Structure formats: structure tokens, C-alpha cells
Amino acid sequence: MPHEPGGTRPIRSEQDVVACRQLVRTLTQELKFSLVDQTKMVTAASELSRNTLVHGGGGQVRWETIQQGPRMGLRLHFEDQGPGIADVKQALVDGWTSNKGMGLGLPGSKRLVHEFEIESAPGAGTRVSVTRWK
């Protein structure tokens, strides 16, 4: 079990996005994820932390190492109090973007993990939870 079974870190700057990637890399290494699985989870965390900063105006990432029988996993929660997403279904379509981005963040992140949940509403912020199992 990793030395940090759970915790919270702010996402308020570009440096926090980098720190989030580094944290997720360390946690996946401690969980003995394969290099491919480490890369998938770090990439998803990078996209989602950037969304938290850019679209949500900043927020936080919470993480927890989880166990289900013999399986170990890492669950990440990205939370902001930003403007929210008016049409979550549309936001999960490849190529859709609310900004000048490439539209790969949410649908791309969803493909990189085993479990993906999103809660958002206009004016109520956004919460995205992702889980990857070893």
C-alpha cells in the first residue's frame, strides 16, 4: 500500500497541474502499475487538472488508493466551483470544445481509465472522478 492512501491538493496554477501529474506518477508507481497504465492515468490526470484550472477557475484534486479483493486501484476526484458544464453529454463527444481546445480532454480521459463519472451543472461547478485498476 502506498505511503499516502489518500489526500487533497489544490489546483490553482500551472505548477499545480505539474505537481498533480507528478503525484499521480508516484502513486501509480507505488501501486506497481505497468508503465502503460501509469502513462494512461498520468495523461488523464493532466487533462482533468488542466480542465479544473482553465475551465473551472481552479479547484482541487482528491485521491484515494482503493482495494477490491486482490485488485488495487487509484481513484482521482477533480472538483471545481466554476461555471459548470451546460451539456455534459455534448462535452463527452470527441471534437466538441467550449473553448479553443482540441476537444479531447473529457472523452480522451474517459477512454484512458476503467471508471469515469462526471457531475456538473451550470453555476454549480464540476466534479470528475476517474479510477484505474492494476
C-alpha positions in Angstrom: 0.0 0.0 0.0 1.4 3.4 -0.9 2.5 5.7 1.9 -0.3 8.2 1.1 -3.6 6.3 0.9 -5.4 9.5 0.2 -5.3 13.2 0.3 -6.1 16.5 -1.3 -4.0 19.1 -3.3 -5.1 22.4 -4.7 -5.1 23.1 -8.5 -4.7 26.9 -8.8 -1.8 27.3 -11.1 0.1 25.7 -13.9 2.7 24.5 -11.3 -0.2 22.7 -9.5 -1.1 20.9 -12.8 2.6 19.7 -13.0 2.5 18.7 -9.3 -0.7 16.7 -9.9 1.0 14.8 -12.7 4.0 14.1 -10.5 1.8 12.9 -7.7 -0.2 10.5 -9.9 3.0 9.2 -11.4 4.4 8.5 -7.9 1.1 6.9 -6.7 0.9 4.6 -9.8 4.5 3.6 -9.3 3.9 2.7 -5.7 0.9 0.7 -6.7 3.1 -1.1 -9.2 1.1 -0.2 -12.3 2.6 -1.1 -15.6 4.4 1.7 -17.4 1.4 1.8 -19.9 -1.1 2.1 -17.1 1.0 4.7 -15.3 1.1 6.8 -18.5 -2.7 6.4 -19.1 -3.5 7.6 -15.6 -1.0 10.5 -15.6 -2.4 11.6 -19.0 -5.9 11.5 -17.7 -4.9 13.5 -14.6 -3.0 16.0 -16.7 -6.1 16.7 -18.9 -8.5 16.8 -16.0 -6.3 19.0 -13.8 -5.9 21.4 -16.7 -9.7 21.5 -17.2 -10.1 22.2 -13.5 -7.7 25.2 -13.8 -8.7 26.6 -17.2 -12.5 25.9 -17.3 -13.3 25.7 -13.6 -11.1 28.6 -12.5 -9.1 26.3 -10.2 -10.2 23.7 -7.6 -8.7 20.6 -6.1 -7.7 17.0 -6.7 -8.5 14.4 -4.1 -7.1 10.9 -4.4 -7.5 7.6 -2.8 -5.9 4.2 -3.2 -8.5 1.6 -3.2 -8.7 -2.2 -2.9 -11.4 -4.5 -4.2 -10.5 -8.1 -3.3 -7.0 -8.6 -4.6 -7.2 -5.7 -7.0 -5.6 -2.4 -6.2 -6.6 0.9 -7.9 -6.3 4.6 -7.8 -9.3 6.9 -7.8 -8.9 10.6 -8.5 -11.6 13.3 -8.0 -11.2 16.7 -9.7 -13.5 19.3 -8.2 -14.1 23.0 -9.0 -16.7 25.6 -8.2 -16.6 27.1 -11.7 -19.3 27.8 -14.2 -20.2 24.2 -14.7 -21.0 22.4 -18.0 -24.3 23.2 -19.6 -24.5 19.9 -21.6 -22.4 17.1 -20.1 -23.4 14.7 -22.9 -22.2 17.1 -25.6 -19.0 17.7 -23.7 -18.2 14.0 -23.8 -18.4 13.9 -27.7 -15.0 13.8 -29.4 -14.1 17.1 -31.0 -16.5 19.2 -29.0 -14.9 22.1 -27.2 -16.2 25.0 -25.2 -13.1 27.0 -25.8 -10.2 26.9 -28.3 -9.0 23.5 -27.2 -8.9 20.4 -29.3 -11.9 18.8 -27.6 -10.0 15.7 -26.4 -9.9 16.3 -22.7 -13.1 14.7 -21.3 -13.7 12.0 -23.9 -10.0 11.2 -24.1 -9.7 11.0 -20.3 -12.7 8.7 -20.2 -11.0 6.3 -22.6 -7.8 6.1 -20.5 -9.5 4.9 -17.3 -11.7 2.0 -16.2 -14.3 4.1 -14.4 -15.4 7.6 -15.2 -18.1 9.8 -13.6 -18.9 13.4 -14.1 -21.3 15.7 -12.2 -21.8 19.2 -13.4 -24.5 21.8 -13.8 -24.4 25.5 -14.8 -23.3 27.6 -11.9 -22.6 24.6 -9.7 -19.1 23.6 -10.7 -17.9 20.3 -11.9 -16.7 17.0 -10.3 -15.0 14.3 -12.4 -14.0 11.0 -10.8 -11.8 8.5 -12.5 -10.5 5.1 -11.4 -7.9 2.9 -12.9 -7.3 -0.7 -11.6 -4.0 -2.5 -11.6 
